Amino acid sequence: MKPPIPGTPRDPARLIRWGRILAILVPLILYAGSLANDFLIDDEIIITSNIRLAPGQTPREIFRRPEQFADFTLPYYRPLTNLSYWLDGRLWGRRPVGFHLTNWLLHSANTLLTFEFAWRLTRDPIIGLVTGFLFAAHPIHTESVDLVQGRTDLLATLFTLLSLLALRGCVLANRTGPALAAGAASLLTLIGALLSKEIGIVWPVLAAGLAWAAPETGRERRGRWGAILAGGIAVIAGYLAVRRIVLGGVLGADLGSLTTPRVGLVPVTLAIYVRLLVWPFSFSFIRTIPAPQTLTEPRVLGAAVLAAAMLAGLTALARRNRPAALGMGWALVSLLPVLNLFAIPGFVIAERYLYLPSVGIVLLVATLVRKAFLVWPVRAVQVALVAALA
């Protein structure tokens, strides 16, 4: 394993303890107001019209059927999310506070896991602190936390981070028993991510990126990476088979929509999402994007240039700063399923789709900020002050 980054505090254990405390408390403080919310926007439909949450329904039915409502059915298979709604309903009835409480606690848990992931990856608790704080406070999370229906992304992110942390623990374990337990936990939590939301399908790429960003020496440890990665791919294959049985098809997306207007929408969607992640202002629950009619429209070409620049930046980071490259790659990979290459049932674009990608963005920013402070401490402080006052 590589030594800690130069500049790491003399007592990192104390900083890690405080980092964990802050990672739990900061998001709870920031989003305490969400507990007073009523059901917002479509929450009422998600909760009161959901057939699987009606009296007399059992968890077994939740796992056997797609999402069904009073007047329509969605081509989604998210039984774990619906099970969490079912449990909230049994505990709280139809009182919104109970449903919002679960989201509130999940965001706090995800902030803690993001902190853990960042400092364990870089072995620098300061990077962990910055990453955790940025994740806790990023305004783009408002929709995911405040809306009950945002729980799909909260749960998928929770289980994805747990799975990757367990994978890392499996690789680093010194004994076979703990390695097997951590490997099993990694695959089980991957199942949890997949059953919460379809975005969990990006796990193999994230796992491979983690292996690349934090390489380990030794045949046994490399073998564990390969074994868990292969196991994860097998889990995803089984998940797709179950989707085919429950939904009548692997994908809920319309493959027939792969036309020029839809392809042109991809870079435009990417540009909007990148802007929301790095310059999070002007939020809206409902957004519309007119589909481009040709691939030569200025907005399509401009967005394509942005995408090319991001790929060039990723290539440059891959040679100089692997954790930062993992952050950018994480964001890009987890954005792929929501870039409108295929028709997504529901919203063409939504801020809650950015919850998992934001993990990569805050890791990228924290890593680069830390690097700047190490190389140009005075200039970095000046830039940070200007950014804070802007």
TIPA-27964 format. One record per atom (N, C-alpha, C): x, y, z. Coordinates in steps of 0.1 Angstrom, whole numbers, padded with zeros to 4 digits, always signed. Layout:
! residues N
XYZ...
//
This chain:
! residues 390
+0008-0012+0000+0000+0000+0000+0009+0013+0000+0004+0023-0006+0011+0035-0007+0011+0043+0006+0022+0050+0009+0022+0058+0022+0012+0069+0021+0008+0075+0032-0002+0086+0032+0004+0098+0024-0005+0106+0019-0002+0118+0011+0006+0127+0020+0017+0134+0015+0024+0144+0023+0014+0154+0028+0017+0159+0041+0008+0169+0046-0003+0163+0055-0004+0150+0056-0015+0144+0064-0012+0148+0079-0022+0151+0086-0021+0155+0100-0013+0145+0109-0007+0149+0119+0001+0140+0128-0008+0130+0135-0021+0134+0138-0030+0125+0145-0042+0122+0136-0040+0115+0125-0051+0112+0116-0063+0105+0122-0060+0096+0132-0071+0089+0138-0081+0099+0145-0076+0109+0151-0085+0119+0157-0093+0126+0147-0087+0130+0136-0094+0137+0125-0104+0128+0119-0101+0115+0118-0111+0106+0112-0123+0104+0121-0121+0104+0134-0132+0103+0144-0141+0116+0142-0135+0127+0142-0143+0140+0140-0149+0140+0127-0143+0135+0117-0149+0135+0103-0161+0126+0103-0161+0115+0110-0173+0107+0111-0184+0114+0118-0181+0120+0129-0191+0127+0137-0198+0138+0128-0189+0146+0122-0194+0157+0113-0202+0152+0101-0198+0141+0096-0205+0135+0084-0219+0131+0088-0221+0127+0100-0234+0123+0105-0242+0135+0108-0236+0145+0115-0244+0156+0121-0247+0167+0110-0237+0170+0102-0239+0182+0092-0252+0180+0084-0253+0168+0077-0265+0166+0069-0278+0166+0077-0278+0161+0089-0290+0161+0098-0294+0176+0101-0284+0184+0103-0287+0198+0106-0292+0205+0094-0285+0203+0083-0289+0210+0070-0303+0207+0066-0307+0194+0068-0320+0190+0062-0330+0187+0073-0328+0193+0085-0338+0191+0096-0352+0196+0092-0352+0207+0084-0364+0213+0080-0373+0204+0071-0367+0193+0065-0375+0184+0056-0385+0176+0064-0382+0175+0077-0392+0167+0086-0405+0173+0087-0406+0187+0085-0419+0194+0085-0426+0193+0072-0421+0188+0062-0427+0187+0049-0439+0178+0049-0449+0182+0041-0460+0173+0037-0455+0164+0026-0464+0156+0021-0460+0149+0008-0460+0160-0003-0449+0160-0011-0446+0170-0020-0447+0164-0035-0452+0173-0044-0452+0170-0058-0459+0156-0060-0452+0146-0065-0458+0133-0068-0458+0123-0056-0453+0128-0044-0452+0119-0033-0466+0113-0029-0476+0121-0031-0490+0116-0027-0493+0104-0036-0490+0105-0049-0493+0094-0058-0485+0082-0054-0472+0084-0052-0462+0073-0049-0467+0065-0037-0472+0072-0027-0476+0066-0014-0490+0061-0014-0500+0070-0017-0514+0067-0015-0520+0059-0027-0514+0060-0039-0519+0053-0050-0512+0040-0053-0501+0037-0046-0493+0026-0049-0500+0013-0044-0504+0005-0053-0511-0007-0050-0503-0016-0040-0490-0017-0041-0482-0025-0033-0482-0020-0018-0486-0008-0016-0486-0003-0002-0500-0003+0004-0510-0008-0003-0524-0008+0002-0525-0018+0013-0535-0016+0022-0537-0026+0033-0539-0040+0028-0533-0050+0034-0534-0064+0030-0523-0068+0021-0515-0059+0015-0504-0063+0007-0492-0068+0015-0485-0077+0010-0473-0083+0017-0460-0080+0010-0449-0081+0017-0436-0080+0010-0434-0089-0002-0440-0101-0001-0439-0111-0012-0445-0105-0025-0456-0098-0024-0462-0092-0036-0453-0081-0042-0446-0074-0033-0437-0063-0037-0426-0068-0046-0421-0080-0042-0410-0086-0050-0415-0093-0062-0427-0095-0064-0432-0103-0075-0438-0095-0086-0440-0082-0084-0448-0074-0094-0440-0061-0097-0442-0055-0108-0437-0041-0111-0444-0031-0103-0440-0018-0105-0447-0008-0097-0460-0005-0103-0471-0007-0095-0485-0006-0100-0492+0005-0091-0499+0014-0098-0506+0024-0092-0521+0023-0096-0529+0032-0090-0544+0030-0092-0547+0031-0107-0541+0040-0114-0544+0042-0128-0534+0039-0139-0522+0034-0134-0511+0031-0144-0501+0022-0137-0493+0016-0146-0482+0008-0142-0469+0013-0148-0458+0014-0140-0445+0018-0145-0436+0006-0147-0428+0006-0158-0419-0005-0161-0407-0005-0152-0409-0004-0139-0398-0004-0130-0399-0016-0121-0387-0021-0117-0386-0032-0107-0377-0027-0096-0383-0021-0085-0376-0015-0074-0382-0020-0061-0382-0033-0058-0389-0038-0047-0383-0034-0033-0370-0031-0033-0364-0027-0020-0369-0013-0016-0370-0004-0026-0375+0009-0023-0390+0008-0018-0398+0000-0026-0412-0001-0022-0413-0008-0008-0404-0017-0005-0404-0024+0008-0402-0013+0019-0393-0004+0016-0390+0007+0026-0403+0015+0028-0410+0018+0017-0422+0026+0018-0432+0018+0026-0433+0005+0024-0443-0004+0031-0440-0004+0046-0427-0005+0049-0423-0005+0063-0427+0009+0070-0424+0020+0063-0428+0033+0068-0443+0034+0070-0450+0028+0061-0465+0029+0062-0469+0021+0074-0463+0009+0077-0467+0002+0089-0463+0009+0102-0452+0016+0101-0448+0023+0114-0455+0037+0116-0458+0044+0105-0463+0057+0106-0476+0060+0100-0482+0050+0094-0495+0052+0087-0492+0061+0075-0501+0071+0073-0499+0080+0062-0493+0093+0066-0487+0094+0078-0481+0106+0082-0468+0109+0075-0467+0120+0068-0455+0123+0060-0442+0123+0068-0442+0127+0081-0430+0128+0089-0422+0116+0089-0429+0104+0090-0421+0091+0090-0414+0089+0078-0420+0092+0066-0414+0089+0053-0402+0099+0051-0404+0111+0056-0393+0121+0055-0381+0118+0064-0385+0112+0076-0375+0108+0085-0365+0098+0079-0370+0088+0072-0362+0078+0066-0353+0084+0056-0358+0093+0047-0349+0100+0038-0338+0108+0045-0342+0115+0055-0333+0123+0063-0321+0115+0068-0324+0103+0074-0314+0095+0080-0306+0088+0069-0312+0085+0057-0304+0079+0046-0294+0089+0041-0297+0102+0040-0288+0111+0035-0276+0113+0044-0279+0112+0057-0268+0113+0067-0259+0100+0066-0265+0089+0064-0257+0076+0062-0249+0077+0050-0254+0082+0039-0247+0083+0026-0235+0093+0028-0237+0104+0035-0226+0113+0037-0215+0106+0045-0218+0098+0055-0208+0091+0063-0201+0081+0053-0208+0074+0045-0202+0064+0036-0193+0071+0026-0197+0083+0021-0189+0091+0011-0176+0095+0018-0177+0100+0030-0164+0103+0038-0155+0091+0039-0161+0079+0043-0153+0067+0045-0147+0063+0032-0154+0063+0021-0149+0059+0008-0137+0068+0004-0139+0081+0006-0128+0091+0001-0116+0089+0009-0116+0088+0022-0104+0088+0030-0097+0074+0029-0105+0064+0028-0099+0050+0026-0093+0049+0012-0098+0055+0002-0093+0055-0011-0079+0062-0011-0079+0074-0006-0067+0083-0007-0058+0082+0005-0063+0076+0016-0055+0075+0029-0052+0089+0034-0061+0098+0031-0059+0112+0035-0073+0117+0041-0073+0118+0055-0086+0122+0061-0091+0136+0057-0082+0144+0053-0086+0158+0049-0094+0157+0037-0090+0149+0027-0098+0147+0015-0111+0141+0019-0111+0132+0028-0124+0126+0033-0133+0137+0039-0127+0146+0047-0135+0156+0053-0142+0166+0043-0133+0170+0033-0138+0179+0023-0149+0172+0014-0146+0159+0011-0156+0152+0003-0169+0150+0010-0168+0147+0023-0181+0145+0031-0188+0158+0032-0181+0169+0035-0188+0181+0037-0195+0186+0024-0188+0185+0012-0194+0189+0000-0206+0180-0004-0205+0167-0001-0216+0159-0003-0228+0162+0005-0226+0165+0018-0237+0168+0028-0244+0181+0023-0236+0191+0018-0242+0204+0016-0245+0207+0001-0242+0198-0008-0244+0201-0022-0259+0203-0024-0263+0215-0030-0277+0219-0031-0285+0209-0041-0277+0202-0049-0284+0194-0059-0292+0182-0052-0288+0180-0039-0295+0169-0032-0308+0172-0026-0312+0185-0028-0325+0189-0021-0337+0181-0026-0338+0178-0039-0349+0170-0044-0348+0156-0039-0337+0150-0039-0335+0136-0034-0339+0134-0020-0336+0144-0011-0339+0143+0003-0353+0148+0006-0357+0159+0001-0370+0164+0004-0382+0157-0001-0380+0151-0013-0391+0143-0019-0390+0129-0015-0401+0123-0010-0401+0109-0006-0397+0100-0018-0402+0104-0030-0398+0096-0042-0384+0096-0045-0376+0105-0039-0362+0106-0041-0354+0094-0034-0362+0086-0027-0355+0075-0019-0349+0065-0028-0354+0063-0040-0347+0054-0049-0333+0057-0051-0329+0069-0052-0315+0073-0054-0307+0072-0041-0314+0076-0030-0308+0075-0017-0304+0060-0014-0313+0051-0016-0310+0037-0013-0300+0031-0023-0301+0034-0036-0292+0029-0045-0278+0034-0042-0276+0046-0038-0263+0052-0035-0258+0045-0022-0266+0043-0012-0262+0037+0000-0257+0023-0002-0264+0015-0010-0259+0001-0012-0247+0001-0022-0246+0010-0031-0235+0010-0040-0222+0013-0032-0223+0023-0023-0211+0027-0015-0208+0016-0005-0218+0010+0001-0215-0002+0010-0208-0013+0002-0213-0016-0010-0207-0027-0017-0193-0024-0021-0189-0012-0025-0176-0009-0029-0167-0009-0016-0172-0004-0005-0163-0004+0007-0161-0018+0012-0171-0027+0010-0169-0041+0014-0160-0048+0004-0160-0044-0008-0151-0050-0018-0137-0046-0014-0135-0033-0011-0121-0029-0007-0117-0036+0006-0126-0039+0015-0123-0046+0027-0119-0060+0024-0126-0066+0015-0123-0080+0010-0109-0081+0005-0105-0072-0003-0091-0072-0009-0081-0070+0001-0083-0061+0011-0073-0058+0021-0072-0067+0033-0082-0076+0034-0083-0085+0046-0070-0094+0046-0065-0096+0058-0053-0104+0060-0056-0119+0061-0069-0122+0064-0072-0136+0067-0084-0140+0057-0085-0153+0055-0094-0158+0045-0109-0156+0050-0111-0158+0063-0125-0157+0068-0131-0143+0066-0124-0133+0071-0129-0119+0069-0130-0115+0054-0121-0120+0046-0121-0117+0032-0134-0123+0026-0137-0135+0029-0149-0141+0024-0162-0134+0029-0162-0130+0042-0174-0123+0047-0175-0110+0040-0164-0102+0038-0165-0089+0031-0169-0091+0017-0164-0102+0010-0168-0104-0004-0183-0107-0005-0188-0115+0004-0202-0118+0004-0211-0106+0007-0206-0097+0016-0213-0085+0019-0213-0076+0007-0202-0076-0001-0201-0067-0013-0212-0072-0023-0213-0084-0025-0223-0089-0035-0237-0088-0030-0240-0090-0017-0253-0088-0011-0258-0073-0012-0249-0064-0009-0252-0050-0010-0254-0045-0025-0247-0052-0034-0249-0049-0048-0263-0053-0052-0268-0064-0047-0282-0068-0049-0291-0057-0044-0288-0052-0032-0296-0041-0026-0297-0029-0035-0285-0025-0041-0285-0014-0050-0294-0016-0062-0293-0028-0068-0300-0031-0080-0315-0032-0077-0319-0037-0066-0333-0037-0062-0339-0024-0057-0330-0014-0056-0335-0001-0052-0337+0008-0064-0328+0007-0074-0330+0015-0086-0320+0009-0096-0324+0010-0109-0316+0004-0120-0302+0010-0121-0300+0022-0115-0286+0028-0116-0275+0019-0111-0279+0009-0102-0269+0000-0097-0262-0008-0107-0267-0008-0119-0261-0016-0130-0247-0011-0134-0244+0001-0130-0230+0007-0133-0220+0001-0123-0223-0007-0114-0214-0012-0104-0201-0018-0109-0202-0027-0119-0189-0033-0124-0179-0022-0129-0183-0012-0135-0174-0001-0140-0168+0006-0128-0177+0009-0118-0172+0016-0106-0162+0007-0098-0165-0006-0097-0156-0015-0091-0143-0016-0098-0143-0017-0111-0131-0018-0119-0123-0005-0117-0130+0007-0117-0123+0019-0115-0116+0020-0101-0123+0015-0091-0117+0015-0078-0105+0006-0078-0105-0005-0084-0093-0014-0085-0082-0007-0092-0085+0001-0102-0074+0008-0109-0069+0020-0101-0078+0027-0094-0074+0039-0087-0066+0035-0074-0068+0023-0068-0062+0019-0056-0056+0005-0058-0046+0004-0067-0041-0009-0070-0034-0016-0058-0035-0029-0057-0028-0036-0047-0019-0046-0053-0008-0049-0046+0002-0058-0051-0001-0072-0045+0004-0082-0051+0001-0096-0046-0009-0103-0054-0006-0115-0058-0015-0123-0066-0028-0126-0059-0028-0128-0046-0040-0132-0039-0050-0120-0039-0045-0108-0036-0053-0096-0036-0059-0093-0049-0051-0094-0060-0056-0091-0073-0066-0102-0077-0064-0114-0072-0074-0125-0075-0087-0122-0068-0087-0116-0056-0099-0112-0049-0107-0102-0057-0100-0092-0062-0107-0082-0071-0114-0089-0082-0107-0097-0089-0113-0104-0101-0124-0113-0097-0123-0120-0086-0134-0129-0082-0147-0121-0078-0145-0110-0071-0157-0103-0067-0163-0096-0079-0154-0091-0088-0159-0084-0100-0167-0094-0109-0162-0106-0110-0169-0117-0118-0182-0120-0111-0182-0121-0097-0194-0124-0090-0204-0113-0092-0200-0101-0092-0209-0089-0094-0216-0090-0107-0208-0093-0118-0214-0095-0131-0224-0106-0132-0221-0117-0125-0231-0128-0124-0244-0123-0117-0242-0115-0106-0254-0110-0099-0262-0101-0108-0256-0093-0116-0263-0084-0125-0270-0092-0136-0264-0103-0140-0270-0112-0150-0283-0118-0144-0282-0122-0132-0294-0128-0125-0305-0117-0123-0301-0105-0120-0310-0094-0118-0318-0091-0131-0310-0091-0142-0317-0089-0155-0326-0100-0159-0323-0112-0155-0332-0123-0157-0345-0122-0149-0344-0117-0137-0356-0115-0129-0364-0104-0135-0358-0093-0139-0365-0082-0146-0373-0087-0158-0367-0096-0165-0374-0101-0177-0386-0109-0173-0385-0116-0162-0397-0124-0157-0408-0115-0152-0404-0105-0144-0414-0096-0137-0420-0086-0147-0411-0080-0155-0415-0069-0164-0419-0073-0178-0415-0086-0181-0417-0090-0195-0406-0086-0204-0396-0080-0199-0385-0075-0207-0374-0070-0198-0362-0070-0203-0350-0066-0195-0351-0051-0193-0354-0043-0203-0354-0028-0202-0368-0023-0202-0370-0013-0194-0382-0005-0195-0381+0006-0205-0369+0009-0210-0367+0019-0219-0372+0015-0233-0375+0025-0241-0379+0022-0255-0367+0022-0264-0363+0010-0268-0351+0009-0277-0354+0014-0291-0367+0015-0294-0371+0020-0307-0369+0035-0308-0366+0042-0297-0364+0056-0297-0350+0061-0301-0341+0052-0304-0328+0055-0307-0327+0061-0321-0331+0074-0322-0331+0081-0335-0323+0093-0334-0321+0101-0344-0313+0113-0344-0317+0123-0333-0330+0126-0332-0333+0135-0321-0329+0130-0307-0331+0117-0305-0327+0112-0292-0312+0112-0290-0304+0109-0300-0290+0109-0299-0285+0123-0297-0291+0133-0304-0287+0147-0302-0290+0152-0288-0300+0145-0281-0304+0149-0267-0293+0145-0257-0285+0135-0260-0275+0130-0251-0265+0141-0246-0257+0147-0256-0248+0157-0251-0255+0169-0245-0267+0173-0249-0274+0184-0243-0277+0181-0229-0282+0169-0226-0285+0165-0213-0273+0165-0204-0262+0159-0209-0249+0159-0202-0245+0173-0198-0246+0183-0207-0242+0196-0204-0250+0202-0193-0263+0200-0193-0272+0205-0182-0268+0199-0169-0266+0186-0169-0263+0179-0156-0249+0183-0151-0239+0185-0160-0226+0190-0155-0227+0204-0149-0235+0212-0156-0237+0226-0150-0244+0225-0136-0254+0217-0134-0260+0216-0121-0251+0210-0111-0242+0201-0115-0233+0195-0105-0222+0205-0101-0216+0213-0110-0205+0221-0107-0209+0236-0104-0221+0240-0109-0226+0253-0106-0241+0252-0102-0243+0247-0090-0257+0243-0086-0266+0255-0082-0271+0262-0093-0281+0273-0091-0293+0271-0100-0303+0277-0097-0315+0277-0105-0321+0263-0106-0327+0258-0095-0333+0245-0095-0348+0245-0099-0352+0233-0103-0366+0232-0107-0370+0217-0107-0381+0214-0101-0386+0200-0101-0389+0195-0115-0395+0204-0123-0399+0201-0137-0391+0208-0147-0384+0201-0155-0375+0207-0165-0379+0201-0179-0379+0209-0189-0381+0204-0202-0369+0207-0211-0367+0197-0220-0356+0199-0230-0362+0197-0244-0363+0207-0252-0368+0204-0266-0358+0195-0273-0363+0185-0279-0354+0175-0286-0347+0182-0298-0334+0181-0300-0328+0187-0312-0333+0180-0324-0335+0187-0335-0340+0181-0347-0328+0177-0356-0316+0182-0354-0304+0178-0362-0293+0178-0352-0282+0171-0356-0270+0170-0348-0261+0182-0350-0265+0191-0359-0257+0203-0362-0262+0216-0355-0272+0214-0346-0276+0226-0339-0265+0231-0329-0264+0244-0327-0253+0249-0319-0252+0243-0305-0264+0241-0299-0264+0236-0285-0259+0222-0285-0262+0214-0296-0257+0200-0296-0242+0200-0298-0237+0209-0307-0222+0209-0310-0215+0214-0298-0220+0224-0291-0214+0230-0279-0213+0219-0268-0224+0212-0266-0224+0202-0256-0214+0190-0260-0213+0187-0273-0204+0177-0277-0189+0181-0274-0187+0194-0276-0173+0199-0273-0170+0198-0258-0180+0201-0250-0179+0199-0235-0176+0184-0232-0183+0175-0238-0181+0161-0235-0167+0157-0239-0162+0162-0251-0149+0158-0255-0138+0164-0246-0141+0176-0241-0132+0182-0231-0131+0174-0218-0143+0169-0214-0143+0161-0202-0135+0148-0203-0136+0142-0215-0129+0130-0218-0114+0133-0218-0110+0144-0224-0096+0148-0224-0091+0150-0210-0099+0157-0202-0096+0159-0188-0094+0146-0180-0103+0137-0183-0102+0124-0176-0089+0117-0180-0086+0118-0193-0073+0111-0197-0061+0118-0190-0061+0131-0189-0050+0138-0183-0049+0134-0168-0061+0134-0161-0061+0130-0147-0056+0116-0145-0060+0107-0154-0056+0093-0152-0041+0091-0152-0033+0101-0158-0019+0100-0157-0013+0106-0145-0020+0115-0139-0014+0123-0128-0021+0121-0114-0033+0118-0114-0041+0118-0101-0052+0108-0102-0049+0095-0099-0059+0085-0100-0072+0087-0092-0071+0091-0079-0084+0093-0072-0092+0103-0079-0086+0114-0084-0094+0125-0090-0100+0119-0103-0092+0111-0110-0097+0105-0123-0109+0096-0120-0108+0088-0108-0119+0080-0104-0132+0088-0102-0130+0100-0095-0141+0108-0093-0148+0113-0105-0140+0118-0115-0146+0122-0128-0152+0110-0135-0145+0099-0135-0151+0087-0142-0164+0082-0135-0164+0082-0122-0176+0079-0115-0188+0087-0119-0186+0100-0120-0197+0109-0124-0202+0106-0138-0192+0104-0147-0196+0102-0161-0203+0089-0163-0198+0078-0156-0204+0065-0158-0218+0064-0152-0220+0070-0140-0233+0070-0134-0243+0080-0140-0238+0088-0149-0247+0097-0157-0252+0090-0169-0245+0080-0174-0248+0074-0187-0263+0069-0187-0268+0062-0177-0281+0056-0178-0292+0067-0179-0289+0080-0175-0299+0090-0175-0297+0101-0185-0289+0098-0195-0286+0108-0206-0296+0108-0217-0306+0101-0216-0317+0101-0226-0313+0095-0240-0304+0086-0239-0301+0078-0252-0313+0070-0255-0320+0064-0245-0333+0058-0246-0343+0066-0239-0356+0064-0243-0367+0071-0236-0368+0065-0222-0367+0074-0212-0368+0071-0198-0383+0073-0194-0390+0063-0189-0404+0065-0184-0404+0075-0172-0412+0085-0174-0412+0095-0163-0406+0108-0168-0395+0113-0162-0389+0126-0165-0377+0124-0175-0377+0134-0184-0365+0134-0193-0353+0138-0186-0354+0147-0177-0343+0152-0168-0348+0155-0154-0341+0152-0144-0345+0154-0131-0332+0155-0122-0333+0165-0112-0322+0167-0104-0318+0156-0095-0329+0148-0091-0326+0137-0082-0317+0126-0089-0317+0126-0102-0308+0116-0109-0294+0119-0106-0290+0130-0101-0276+0134-0099-0271+0130-0085-0279+0123-0077-0274+0120-0064-0262+0110-0064-0262+0099-0071-0251+0091-0072-0239+0097-0080-0241+0104-0091-0230+0110-0098-0223+0121-0089-0231+0127-0080-0224+0137-0072-0213+0132-0063-0214+0119-0060-0203+0113-0052-0190+0115-0059-0190+0112-0072-0178+0114-0080-0173+0128-0081-0183+0137-0083-0179+0151-0084-0173+0157-0072-0178+0154-0060-0173+0159-0048-0159+0153-0045-0157+0140-0048-0144+0134-0047-0134+0141-0056-0138+0143-0068-0129+0150-0078-0125+0164-0072-0135+0172-0068-0132+0185-0063-0123+0185-0050-0126+0176-0041-0119+0175-0029-0104+0171-0031-0102+0162-0040-0089+0157-0044-0081+0168-0050-0087+0176-0059-0080+0187-0066-0077+0198-0056-0086+0201-0047-0084+0212-0038-0073+0208-0028-0073+0196-0024-0062+0191-0015-0048+0192-0022-0048+0188-0035-0036+0189-0042-0031+0204-0044-0041+0213-0046-0037+0227-0047-0032+0232-0034-0037+0228-0023-0032+0233-0010-0018+0228-0007-0015+0216-0012-0002+0211-0010+0009+0217-0019+0005+0221-0031+0014+0226-0041+0015+0241-0040+0003+0248-0039+0003+0262-0039-0005+0267-0027-0001+0265-0015-0009+0268-0003-0015+0282-0003-0007+0292-0005-0012+0306-0004-0022+0309-0015-0019+0305-0027-0028+0308-0038-0041+0300-0036-0040+0288-0031-0052+0279-0029-0061+0286-0019-0055+0292-0008-0063+0299+0002-0070+0311-0004-0063+0318-0013-0069+0330-0019-0081+0325-0028-0079+0315-0036-0090+0310-0044-0102+0305-0036-0099+0298-0025-0110+0293-0017-0118+0305-0011-0111+0315-0006-0118+0327-0001-0127+0334-0011-0121+0335-0023-0129+0342-0034-0141+0333-0037-0139+0320-0038-0151+0311-0041-0161+0312-0030-0157+0313-0017-0166+0313-0006-0174+0326-0006-0168+0337-0010-0174+0350-0010-0183+0353-0023-0180+0345-0033-0187+0347-0046-0202+0344-0044
//
